[in-house]
Amino acid sequence: MGSAMVNIGLTAGLYVVFMSLDVGYAWLGLAVGIGSLIHVVGDCMTERGCPVLWPMAYKFMLPWKIGIKTGKKFEQKILAPVLSVAIVGLLFWRLAY
């Protein structure tokens, strides 16, 4: 529930900031498309792979069993903070231009 409230607050805040800066929404489709592609690539990097061509049974995954184990320390302590900083940095970069 707390995560949903943070999400709602951030969305409302960004809406107010974008409206006050007169930022258009032409970039939104590109951002969603790139985000979705990166999400699928990330899913393919997990230990279980990703059924990109579902309903076909083939899963795309990294070879040699080197996939990332989800929910472990690497994801929680390294990957999540790095991605969070990158997202905030991209937001400030977008607002600056």
Secondary structure, DSSP 4 states (H G I P E B T S, - for coil): -HHHHHHHHHHHHHHHHHHHTT--STTHHHHHHHHHHHHHHHHHTBTT-B-TTTTSS--B--GGG-PBPTTSHIIIIIIHHHHHHHHHHHHHHHHH-
